[in-house]
Amino acid sequence: MRMRQLPALLAGLGLSMSAFAASSDKWDLPVHVKKLDNGMTVVVSEDHSSPTVGVSVVYHVGMRLEPKNRTGFAHLFEHLMFQGTPNAPKGVFDKTITGGGGRNNGSTRPDFTNYIETAPVSSLEPILWLEADRMKTLDFNEKTLKNQQDVVKEEIRVNVKNQPYGGFMWIDISQHAFQKWENNHDGYGSFQDLEGASLDDVRAFHRDYYGPNNAVLAISGDVTPDQGFALAQKYFGGIAARPTPKSGDFSEPLNKAEKRVEQTDALAQVPAIAAAWKIPERGSRDQAPMAVLAELLAGGDASRLYQGLVKGREIALNVDSLFGLVDPWTYDGPTLLTVFALYKPTSNADAVLTAIDEEVAKIAKDGADEATLKRVKTRMLADWNNSLESFINRADTLAKLQTLWGDANVVNKIPGWIEGVTSEDLKRVAATYLVKNNRTVIDRKPVAKEAAPAPASAAAAGAKN
């Protein structure tokens, strides 16, 4: 009875469900930013819905800036950051955080390295002390370096060398799509380069790139801005700024000729293809349209490519997309949009590429209808908001955006950028970037399996017959 009366009640109040949704879907995160005297930027996002906090420390250094002939060094260094300091020996960092009910992690990307924690608010000060302590110095010793070199090499064996397809859709594709070493080398690293890393390399990297003036600290959760800034000053304010090397020019124009590569894979069961295009630079007016276009093309089962290649033509087994190792908003140098698909052995790479080109051509000509565009945007906005629910992800996103954009409040601008994308924007971006001349393709095929030899007894029986 009461439910039946709801539409009449809403109509009587002059409300519509669409208007209600429009007003309630808007979510502005509180963002407060302060720079300490030593150059460290602090971001605080207050939220008292849970007595917990998320912490992220992001350093503006990643795979692009690692030394030449030291591929994989930025990732190796990330591992070393967890191996202790003179004040907090190995194991203290993890025991302190997990003992206080928290968890922690870290990752290395082309343009940043991030260290994240979440815990009850009572553990905030110990976390900040630990982060400041390893910003000051590490326990530099040969035993630890050798141990982590072996750990990283084993990680490569597990995640790349002994995996079907071996990350070819982000490692190999970049090597062929980009011209500059900073953009095209393997960020996981070669075993030779990893083994060649010395303690002097480690000390220099920490000195040059891990100073407070090259870092952003973000705190999200049950803390006020005044509290967060005071704690940042207490634990990080006394760390002196250190000179940071100037980064080079990593920019690259769009490619002018398609590149095709064939590979074999001894572990794969079916063939796979990766097609990648260079995308707009960060801050370009085409960045948001490219993000929406990627979602329209390969964002889930309703996407154009899934419906066109998997369901319609039935030549692919799946379709996915990726923006290198990051997302559409957290890169600061040349980056690729890569479409990755496993395809049926009865098909071939040319058929898959032709199908992709046909779907892209439809968008370049006709764009997307209003209902489809609304569906795609709604999914993107839901994913964006959901990603910010947890304090650890919220802090990490704010720290990354402050590092790369110089503006943590981009977190509140991205939804508007998505909403502002038009069908005409999609037509322009598809016709500009997703073209054959700007494309790099890797066709990765299983190694043909040789038939097993017949058992000796069976062969003998056959001979008697």
C-alpha positions in Angstrom: 0.0 0.0 0.0 2.7 2.5 1.0 4.8 1.6 -2.0 1.9 2.3 -4.4 1.6 5.8 -3.0 5.3 6.7 -3.5 5.1 7.8 -7.2 2.1 10.1 -6.4 4.0 11.5 -3.4 7.1 12.2 -5.5 5.0 13.8 -8.2 3.2 15.9 -5.6 6.6 17.1 -4.4 7.6 18.1 -7.9 10.4 15.5 -7.9 11.5 13.0 -10.6 13.6 10.0 -10.1 16.2 11.3 -12.5 16.4 14.6 -10.7 16.8 12.7 -7.4 19.6 10.6 -8.8 21.4 13.6 -10.3 21.5 15.3 -7.0 22.5 12.2 -5.0 25.1 10.8 -7.3 27.4 13.8 -6.9 30.2 13.1 -4.4 32.7 15.7 -3.5 35.5 14.4 -1.4 37.0 16.8 1.2 40.5 17.6 0.0 42.9 19.7 2.1 46.5 20.3 0.9 49.6 21.8 2.6 53.2 21.9 1.6 55.8 21.6 4.4 58.9 23.8 4.4 61.0 20.9 3.2 58.9 20.6 0.0 56.8 17.6 1.0 53.1 17.9 0.1 50.5 16.6 2.5 46.9 15.8 1.5 44.2 15.1 4.1 40.7 13.8 3.4 38.5 13.8 6.5 35.9 11.1 7.0 34.7 10.0 10.4 32.4 7.2 9.1 34.9 4.6 10.5 37.6 4.8 13.2 40.3 3.9 10.6 42.7 5.6 8.3 44.4 5.0 5.0 47.9 6.3 4.3 49.8 6.6 1.1 53.3 7.9 0.4 53.9 8.4 -3.3 57.4 9.2 -4.7 57.6 10.8 -8.1 59.9 8.2 -9.5 59.2 5.0 -11.3 60.4 2.8 -14.1 61.0 5.7 -16.6 63.6 7.2 -14.3 65.6 4.1 -13.4 69.2 4.1 -14.5 70.1 2.7 -17.9 71.6 -0.7 -17.7 69.7 -1.1 -14.5 66.3 -2.2 -15.8 64.0 -3.3 -13.0 65.9 -1.1 -10.5 62.9 1.0 -9.4 60.9 -2.2 -8.6 63.9 -3.7 -6.9 64.2 -0.6 -4.8 60.6 -0.8 -3.8 61.4 -4.2 -2.3 64.4 -2.9 -0.4 62.1 -0.3 1.2 60.6 -3.1 3.3 63.9 -4.6 4.4 64.5 -2.4 7.4 66.5 0.7 8.6 69.0 1.2 11.4 66.2 2.2 13.7 63.6 -0.3 12.6 65.3 -3.6 11.5 63.9 -6.0 9.0 60.4 -7.2 10.1 59.6 -4.3 12.4 57.7 -2.4 9.7 55.3 -5.3 8.9 55.0 -6.5 12.6 54.1 -3.0 13.8 51.4 -2.4 11.2 49.8 -5.9 11.2 50.1 -6.0 15.0 48.0 -2.9 15.2 45.3 -4.4 13.0 46.5 -3.0 9.7 48.0 -4.0 6.4 50.4 -2.5 3.9 51.7 -2.9 0.4 53.7 -1.1 -2.3 53.9 -1.0 -6.1 56.1 0.4 -8.9 54.7 2.1 -12.0 56.2 4.1 -14.9 55.8 7.5 -13.2 55.6 6.8 -9.5 56.2 4.3 -6.6 53.6 4.1 -3.9 53.5 2.7 -0.4 50.2 2.2 1.3 48.8 1.3 4.7 45.4 1.0 6.4 44.8 0.5 10.1 42.8 1.7 13.0 43.3 5.4 13.7 45.2 4.5 16.8 48.0 3.2 14.6 48.4 6.3 12.5 51.3 7.8 14.4 53.4 4.5 14.3 52.7 4.3 10.6 53.9 7.9 10.0 57.0 7.3 12.1 57.9 4.2 10.1 57.4 6.0 6.8 59.5 8.9 7.9 62.2 6.6 9.2 62.7 4.9 5.8 62.5 8.2 4.0 65.6 9.2 6.0 67.7 6.1 5.3 67.7 2.3 4.8 69.7 -0.5 6.1 72.1 -0.7 3.2 73.8 -4.1 3.2 75.0 -6.7 0.7 73.0 -9.6 2.2 69.7 -7.8 1.9 70.4 -6.6 -1.6 71.3 -10.1 -2.7 68.2 -11.5 -1.1 65.9 -9.1 -2.8 67.6 -9.5 -6.1 66.7 -13.2 -5.9 63.2 -12.4 -4.7 62.5 -10.1 -7.7 64.0 -12.7 -10.1 61.7 -15.3 -8.7 58.8 -12.9 -9.1 59.7 -12.6 -12.8 59.9 -16.3 -13.2 56.4 -16.8 -11.6 54.6 -13.8 -13.2 56.3 -13.7 -16.6 58.6 -16.5 -17.6 56.4 -19.4 -16.4 53.0 -17.9 -17.2 51.1 -18.3 -20.5 51.4 -15.1 -22.5 54.0 -13.8 -20.0 52.7 -10.2 -19.8 53.4 -9.6 -23.5 50.4 -7.2 -23.5 52.2 -4.7 -21.4 55.9 -5.6 -21.4 56.6 -6.7 -25.0 54.1 -4.3 -26.6 55.8 -1.3 -25.1 59.2 -2.4 -26.3 57.8 -2.3 -29.9 55.5 0.7 -29.7 57.9 3.3 -28.2 61.1 4.6 -29.4 62.7 6.1 -26.3 64.5 3.8 -23.8 62.6 5.4 -20.8 59.3 4.3 -22.4 60.2 1.0 -24.0 62.4 -0.9 -21.6 61.2 -3.8 -19.5 60.3 -2.4 -16.0 60.5 -5.8 -14.5 64.2 -5.9 -15.6 66.6 -8.4 -17.0 68.4 -10.8 -14.7 71.7 -9.4 -15.8 70.7 -5.8 -14.9 69.2 -6.8 -11.6 72.3 -8.8 -10.6 74.5 -5.8 -11.6 72.8 -3.5 -9.1 75.2 -2.4 -6.4 74.8 -0.8 -2.9 76.2 2.4 -4.4 73.3 2.3 -6.9 70.8 1.8 -4.0 72.2 4.6 -1.9 72.2 7.0 -4.9 68.6 6.2 -5.8 67.4 6.7 -2.2 69.4 10.0 -2.0 68.2 11.3 -5.3 64.5 10.3 -5.4 63.3 9.5 -1.9 63.6 12.9 -0.3 60.5 14.7 1.1 60.5 17.2 -1.7 59.9 14.4 -4.2 57.1 12.8 -2.1 53.4 13.3 -1.4 51.8 12.0 1.8 48.0 11.5 1.8 45.9 10.6 4.8 42.2 9.6 4.5 39.8 8.7 7.2 39.2 9.5 10.9 41.5 12.5 11.1 41.0 16.3 10.7 43.1 18.4 8.4 44.7 20.1 11.4 45.6 16.8 13.0 46.9 15.4 9.8 49.1 18.4 9.0 50.4 18.5 12.6 51.4 14.8 12.5 53.1 15.3 9.1 55.1 18.1 10.5 56.0 16.1 13.6 57.3 13.1 11.7 58.4 14.5 8.3 59.1 18.2 8.9 62.6 17.6 10.2 63.8 15.7 7.2 65.9 17.9 5.0 65.1 18.3 1.3 67.5 16.7 -1.1 68.4 17.6 -4.7 66.3 15.6 -7.3 67.7 15.1 -10.8 65.8 16.8 -13.5 63.9 14.3 -15.7 64.4 14.3 -19.4 62.0 14.7 -22.2 60.1 11.4 -22.6 57.5 12.6 -25.0 56.9 10.9 -28.3 54.6 11.6 -31.2 52.0 9.2 -32.5 53.4 6.5 -34.6 53.3 6.8 -38.4 53.4 3.2 -39.5 51.8 0.1 -38.1 54.2 -2.4 -36.4 53.4 -6.1 -36.6 55.2 -8.7 -34.5 54.7 -12.5 -34.3 55.7 -14.5 -31.2 55.4 -18.1 -30.0 54.4 -19.2 -26.6 55.2 -22.7 -25.3 52.8 -22.4 -22.4 49.7 -21.0 -24.2 46.8 -23.2 -25.3 45.2 -20.7 -27.7 46.5 -17.8 -29.7 46.3 -14.2 -28.4 46.6 -10.8 -29.8 47.5 -7.4 -28.3 46.7 -4.3 -30.3 48.0 -1.0 -28.8 47.7 2.7 -29.7 49.6 5.7 -28.3 47.1 7.8 -26.4 46.7 11.5 -25.6 49.2 13.1 -23.1 48.0 13.7 -19.6 45.9 16.9 -19.4 44.9 16.8 -23.1 41.3 17.6 -24.0 41.3 14.1 -25.5 42.2 12.3 -22.3 38.7 11.9 -20.9 37.2 11.0 -24.3 39.8 8.3 -24.7 38.9 6.9 -21.3 35.2 6.8 -22.3 36.1 5.3 -25.7 38.1 2.5 -24.1 35.2 1.7 -21.9 32.8 1.7 -24.8 35.0 -0.5 -26.8 36.2 -3.1 -24.3 34.6 -2.4 -20.9 32.8 -5.6 -20.0 30.4 -7.9 -21.7 28.2 -5.1 -23.1 31.2 -3.5 -24.9 31.4 -3.1 -28.7 34.3 -5.5 -29.0 32.9 -8.2 -26.7 29.6 -8.1 -28.5 31.3 -7.9 -31.9 34.1 -10.4 -31.6 33.0 -12.8 -28.9 29.2 -12.9 -29.4 28.7 -11.7 -32.9 31.5 -13.0 -35.1 32.5 -15.6 -32.6 36.2 -15.4 -33.4 37.5 -14.3 -29.9 37.2 -16.0 -26.5 37.5 -12.8 -24.5 38.3 -9.1 -24.9 40.0 -6.8 -22.4 41.8 -3.5 -22.3 44.4 -1.8 -20.3 46.3 1.5 -20.0 49.7 0.1 -19.5 50.2 -0.6 -15.8 48.0 2.2 -14.7 44.5 3.7 -15.4 43.3 6.5 -17.7 44.2 9.2 -15.1 47.5 8.2 -13.5 50.2 8.5 -16.1 52.7 11.3 -16.8 54.4 10.2 -20.0 53.7 8.3 -23.2 51.2 5.5 -22.6 49.3 2.9 -24.6 45.7 1.8 -24.8 46.0 -1.9 -25.4 43.2 -4.3 -26.4 44.0 -7.8 -25.5 42.1 -10.9 -26.7 42.4 -14.6 -26.8 41.1 -15.8 -30.2 40.0 -19.2 -31.5 42.6 -21.3 -33.3 40.2 -21.5 -36.2 40.6 -17.7 -36.7 43.6 -15.5 -37.2 45.1 -12.2 -36.2 44.0 -10.5 -39.5 40.4 -11.4 -38.9 40.5 -10.1 -35.3 42.1 -6.8 -36.4 39.6 -6.4 -39.2 36.8 -6.8 -36.7 38.4 -4.3 -34.3 38.8 -1.8 -37.2 35.2 -2.2 -38.2 34.0 -1.5 -34.6 36.3 1.5 -34.3 35.2 2.8 -37.7 31.5 2.7 -36.6 32.4 5.0 -33.7 34.6 7.3 -35.8 31.6 7.7 -38.2 28.6 7.6 -35.9 29.8 8.1 -32.4 27.5 6.6 -29.7 23.8 7.0 -29.2 22.6 8.8 -26.1 21.5 5.7 -24.3 24.7 3.8 -24.9 26.8 6.8 -23.8 24.8 7.2 -20.7 25.3 3.5 -19.8 29.0 3.7 -20.3 29.4 6.8 -18.3 27.2 5.4 -15.5 29.4 2.3 -15.3 32.6 4.5 -15.2 31.2 6.8 -12.5 30.1 3.8 -10.4 33.5 2.2 -10.7 35.2 5.5 -9.9 33.1 6.1 -6.8 33.4 2.5 -5.6 37.2 2.7 -5.9 37.2 5.6 -3.5 35.1 3.9 -0.8 38.0 2.4 1.1 40.3 4.8 2.9 43.5 3.1 1.7 42.4 3.5 -2.0 41.2 7.0 -1.4 44.5 8.1 0.2 46.4 6.4 -2.6 44.4 8.1 -5.4 44.8 11.5 -3.8 48.5 11.1 -3.4 48.9 9.9 -7.0 46.8 12.7 -8.4 48.7 15.3 -6.4 52.0 13.8 -7.6 51.2 13.6 -11.3 48.7 16.5 -11.7 49.9 18.8 -8.9 46.3 18.9 -7.8 44.7 16.3 -5.6 41.3 17.9 -6.2 41.4 16.3 -9.7 39.6 13.5 -7.7 36.5 15.6 -7.8 37.0 16.8 -11.4 37.2 13.4 -13.1 33.5 12.6 -12.8 32.7 15.9 -14.5 35.2 15.2 -17.2 33.5 11.9 -17.8 30.1 13.4 -17.9 31.2 16.0 -20.3 32.3 13.6 -23.0 30.1 13.8 -26.1 29.5 11.6 -29.1 31.4 14.1 -31.2 34.4 13.7 -28.8 34.3 9.9 -29.3 34.3 10.3 -33.1 37.3 12.7 -33.0 39.4 10.6 -30.7 38.6 7.3 -32.5 39.6 8.9 -35.8 42.7 10.5 -34.4 44.3 7.8 -32.2 42.8 4.4 -33.0 44.2 4.3 -36.5 46.3 1.7 -38.2 49.4 3.9 -38.5 49.4 4.5 -34.8 49.0 0.8 -33.9 51.4 -1.8 -32.7 50.3 -5.5 -32.8 51.7 -8.7 -31.3 50.2 -12.0 -32.5 51.3 -14.6 -30.0 50.7 -18.2 -31.0 51.1 -21.5 -29.1 54.1 -23.6 -30.0 52.9 -26.6 -32.0 52.8 -29.7 -29.8 54.5 -32.7 -31.2 52.6 -36.0 -31.1 53.8 -38.2 -28.3 55.6 -41.4 -29.6 53.6 -44.5 -29.5 54.5 -46.9 -26.6 56.9 -49.7 -27.6 54.3 -52.4 -26.9 51.7 -50.7 -29.2 54.3 -50.3 -31.9 55.2 -54.0 -31.7 51.6 -55.0 -31.8 51.0 -52.9 -34.9 54.0 -54.5 -36.6 52.6 -58.0 -36.0 49.3 -57.1 -37.6 
